[in-house]
Amino acid sequence: MNSAVFDDFKVHVKLKLSALWAALMFCYIYGDYFGLYVPGKLKGMLAGDGPLGAVSQSSLVATSILLAVPGIMVFLSLVLAPRLNRWLNIILGAFYIVIMLLTMPGAWSFYILLGVIEIALGVLTIWYAWHWPKQSVM
């Protein structure tokens, strides 16, 4: 009997890390979007309530930085030198896991589900960066 084997190729760690950051961004976007449907959320937003308390320019800048970094990591994971790339992915992956753990308590089920996925993506980011393949130098 002749069995066929699916064609496959090795995906470089930089592409894996970039894809993990992109997936994390999608979860962030959907979590924030679905959060608008939570009763009273829009009313609070119109009253000036923000993610870090009362809305101010500085709180929105801080939130923007927090949300922009994963998007920037989609690109940086592809172009940075391996040593810096590896450590940046490990540190930021851990940082965003902590952020999710801090924001999940008391949240609605959809947010907890997305948070668990985001934590898993963060763990994978750290794992792939930690196990970055090495090549022999002669």
C-alpha positions in Angstrom: 0.0 0.0 0.0 1.3 3.5 -0.9 0.6 6.2 1.6 1.0 9.8 0.8 2.8 12.2 3.1 1.7 15.8 3.4 4.1 18.3 2.1 5.6 20.6 4.8 8.4 23.0 5.4 10.2 24.3 8.5 8.8 27.6 9.7 11.5 30.0 11.0 11.1 31.1 14.6 10.8 34.7 13.5 7.7 33.9 11.5 6.2 32.0 14.4 6.8 34.8 16.8 5.4 37.4 14.4 2.2 35.2 13.9 1.8 34.8 17.7 1.9 38.6 18.2 -0.6 39.0 15.3 -2.9 36.5 17.0 -2.6 38.3 20.3 -3.6 41.5 18.6 -6.7 39.9 17.2 -7.7 38.7 20.7 -7.1 42.2 22.1 -9.2 43.8 19.4 -12.1 41.4 19.8 -11.9 41.6 23.6 -12.2 45.4 23.5 -14.9 45.3 20.8 -17.0 42.8 22.6 -16.5 44.8 25.8 -18.5 47.6 24.3 -21.6 45.3 24.5 -21.3 44.9 28.3 -24.3 46.8 29.7 -23.3 50.2 31.0 -19.9 50.2 29.3 -20.7 52.9 26.7 -22.6 55.0 29.2 -19.4 54.9 31.4 -17.2 55.8 28.4 -19.5 58.8 27.6 -19.2 59.9 31.2 -15.4 59.8 30.9 -14.6 56.5 32.5 -11.5 54.9 30.8 -9.6 51.6 31.2 -7.2 53.2 33.8 -9.8 55.4 35.6 -10.9 58.8 34.5 -10.0 59.6 30.9 -7.2 62.0 30.4 -4.7 62.5 27.6 -2.0 60.7 29.6 -4.2 57.7 30.4 -5.1 57.4 26.7 -1.4 57.7 25.7 -0.5 55.0 28.3 -3.3 52.7 27.0 -2.2 53.4 23.4 1.4 52.4 24.1 0.2 49.3 25.9 -1.9 48.3 22.9 0.6 49.4 20.2 3.5 47.3 21.4 2.1 43.9 20.4 1.3 45.3 16.9 4.9 46.7 16.6 6.2 43.3 17.7 4.6 41.7 14.7 7.1 43.6 12.6 10.0 43.7 15.0 9.9 39.9 15.4 10.7 39.6 11.7 13.5 42.2 11.5 15.4 42.4 14.8 18.7 40.6 15.2 18.2 37.2 17.0 19.7 38.0 20.4 17.7 41.2 20.9 14.7 39.6 19.3 14.8 36.6 21.6 15.0 38.7 24.8 12.4 41.2 23.7 9.9 38.4 23.0 10.6 36.7 26.3 10.3 40.0 28.3 7.3 41.4 26.5 5.6 38.0 26.3 5.9 37.7 30.2 4.8 41.3 30.6 1.5 40.8 28.6 0.8 37.6 30.5 0.9 39.6 33.7 -1.3 42.3 32.2 -3.9 39.7 31.3 -3.7 38.1 34.8 -4.3 41.5 36.4 -7.3 42.4 34.1 -9.1 39.1 34.1 -10.5 38.8 37.7 -14.2 39.7 37.8 -14.4 40.0 34.0 -17.2 38.6 31.8 -16.8 35.1 30.4 -15.9 36.2 26.9 -13.0 38.3 28.3 -11.7 35.4 30.4 -11.8 33.1 27.4 -9.9 35.6 25.3 -7.6 36.2 28.2 -6.8 32.5 28.6 -6.0 32.4 24.8 -3.8 35.5 25.1 -1.9 33.9 28.0 -1.4 30.7 26.0 -0.1 32.8 23.1 2.2 34.6 25.5 3.5 31.3 26.9 4.1 30.1 23.3 5.9 33.3 22.5 8.2 32.9 25.5 8.7 29.2 24.7 9.6 29.7 21.0 11.9 32.6 21.9 13.6 30.7 24.7 14.2 27.7 22.4 15.5 29.8 19.5 17.4 27.5 17.3 21.2 27.9 17.4 23.7 27.3 14.6 27.2 26.1 14.9 30.0 28.6 14.5 33.2 27.2 13.1 
